[in-house]
Amino acid sequence: MNNVLKFFDDVIKKGHLSHSYLLAGTEDLDLAKTIAQKILCKQEHTGCGSCSSCLKLASDNHPDFMVISPDGASIKNAQIESFQEFVFIRPFESLYKIIIFDEAHLMTDRAQNRILKVLEEPPTYAIFIFLTRQVEAMLETVKSRCQIVQVLDDQVKSIDIEMYEKAVELIKGIEKQDVGRVLEYGTYFKQIKPKVSDFLNLLSSILRDIMIFRETRNYQLITEANFSILNYEDLLSKISKSLSRRKNVELIGMIEDVDQKLKNNMNYDLTVDKLLFKCIEREA
Ligand SMILES: [Zn+2]
């Protein structure tokens, strides 16, 4: 399944929906509508296609759903005004009200600033989804209010969300010095043997971003794909505080070393065990 949809399925299931998402790298309105359909669907958020909410959405008749697309070359003031009217009226038949901004970079700075005021204090039921291939053209103040979800096009290797979650769980285990949780990864490593290099690269890329964040506190420097996952639950700041710089550096080095050893056909189980023991080693 599309990774972005999987991401939203997980977020919906866990009840962790944020107010604002920026889908970076896509202007696929159908994708955004599918996300909205799931959020609004009355059949356990499946996007069933047959409940009253899904039917209304399909016929462009849903009272709690709005799309703002550029009118000509830009998104016009009048459109922002109708958005402002729409967003402050409570939803009619759903728990949520969803507003999609297509080609969001075509909003003028003035329009973005007006929207920013709503983003800063959104009504509890409001969810905003911005779509753009030109993230750099969006105001920093608007971006910083959004959870950025990087949508990778087909040429870029797609991220295996399950593997991603496993990597994040392992890093949480390291951070909490949770010996049990970390050692359980022995089994996981056995399952992913053919793809172990991908997993190690992912771990090392996350640890690098944690290090960069510790040193700079600058979200903009974080790989967007990592950012969309790590900022969820505010993991970046939590882990960068509790994991020492020294251990952070050691782990990155060790992971690269393990990757190399496995490529050279060193004993798989022993090499992986050494890594896991390093993960839970107490600092002197
Ligand atoms: Zn439905």
Residues whose N, C-alpha, C, O or C-beta is under 5 A from the ligand:
A	BS01	ZN	C41 K42 Q43 G47 C48 G49 S50 C51 C54
